[in-house]
Amino acid sequence: MPNIEAKQKIVQELRQKISDSSFLILADFRGLKVSEATELRAELRKAGVEYRVVKNTLTTLAVREAGLSELEPYLKGPTAIAFGLNDPVAPAKLLTEFAKTNKNLNIKVGVVEGKVIDLDGIKALAELPSREVLLGKVAGAFQAPIASWVNVLQAPIRSLVHVLDSIRQQKQETA
């Protein structure tokens, strides 16, 4: 009986992680060496992503409870789940790059903000700039009009300084 309770606890914990995550990616890790899996886990951990392997039967129960039964067809064979709360771009990049160099990792499907996306969607997500780069671009876009406005306001003052400097040079030349 304790085994059933332990499994129920795993399902509840997994459902909670699925519900709380802003993104998750399912991958088939069949044939991945322990050293490769360890390397992948370390890279994902640096990006704030949790990588777990859970039995498909338990994962199926959790996704049903989380309202993501569309994931059930992808829960065949060994399945690892990468969960994250923050930027979905970084882990998508990490996993797609890792899958390119390690043919034993096959990305199955992903979920971003409750929407299921296929492999092409994950690859498109991986091609986006990171959250920090996008925030920098937005900040630059906000700053550009302000900088232009400051230049417009300074133009008359610069013109006045140039006129005064020209007058000073003329007086020095005549003196």
Secondary structure, DSSP 4 states (H G I P E B T S, - for coil): -HHHHHHHHHHHHHHHHHHH-SEEEEEE-TT--HHHHHHHHHHHHHTTEEEEE--HHHHHHHHHHTT-GGGGGG--SS-EEEEESS-SHHHHHHHHHHHHH-TT-EEEEEEETTEEE-HHHHHHHHHSPPHHHHHHHHHHHHHHHHHHHHHHHHHHHHHHHHHHHHHHHHHHHH-
